[in-house]
Amino acid sequence: MVVPCKICGQISKSSDKQVRGGEILQLYSCQDCNFEFFSHNPEEKLFNDQLDHSRLEGAGLVIPEIQEDYNNGLEQSYNYTKEFLDESDIGKNILEIGCSWGYFLDLVRNYGCKPYGVEINKKRKNYVETNLNINCELNIEKYEETKKRYKKIFLFYVLEYIYEPTKYVDRVLKLLEPSGELIVITPNLNDVLKDIFKNKAFQNFFYDKFTINYFSKKSLEVFLERLDEKYTSYDIRTDQGYSFANHISWHIHKKPMETKIVGGDRYITNINETLLKTKSELGEKLVKIFEKMNLDYSKAISDHDFGNRIVLKIVK
Ligand SMILES: [Zn+2]
């Protein structure tokens, strides 16, 4: 089957690829864009709460209970608020697309902003509306029908599930107020475990059948050129969320370990907390060594654009 690249429209190459859970799918790749994708649309299954069955159970991991999932998400969201919100956002409309159980939006509200959500998973959408009392829609259409515009729109680990990503981002950019920002985090196709360590187990874990778009820094640059909607500027960087401990674990165990965080882990933080409890001079020295190693490790990877997540900011 001839399938054009979703970004540049040129004919892509196809190959068999094992996804999480062992199924073999046709993966399409465009070398010019450094982009890979599956050609199916996962929307209906996402709507019906199927994602975690594939993403977690397919890899032998356990689906957490709502409360545990919420607390994990909340912890990760603290970092997002620190990184992406500032005083100028207070009192402004903030939209998160793919808001899951709403933990980030809850923090956005605590920060003093007006939160709005989009969540395709019915169960989670209802949770956000009922338990958090935050306005949440199944898709962006309802928001497109109103004149309300947003100072910041967030897509954390969402773009990789969108069937027609360029069309979608064009629609999202229309919802921004002038000088508003769209902030996207998505996994990096150029992953150090997959491409440098060439860890076989990780290569079979990396691709998931619901995750249909695999972007790199390069593919997002081409992506931005292909948008119809105008914007003023953009910034793309990769950053390494997983610690070296996680990579060593992959090397030894050849399988994923539960991290409870999307795109990161707390292994080194936990080790250091344990060491600090000893209140010993050696413990403190070891903490410093681990911290420095982890920083150097992440920096080397990010400097080569191999960080496991890509952070894209578009200013309207
Ligand atoms: Zn292409």
Residues whose N, C-alpha, C, O or C-beta is under 5 A from the ligand:
A	BS01	ZN	C5 I7 C8 G9 C30 D32 C33
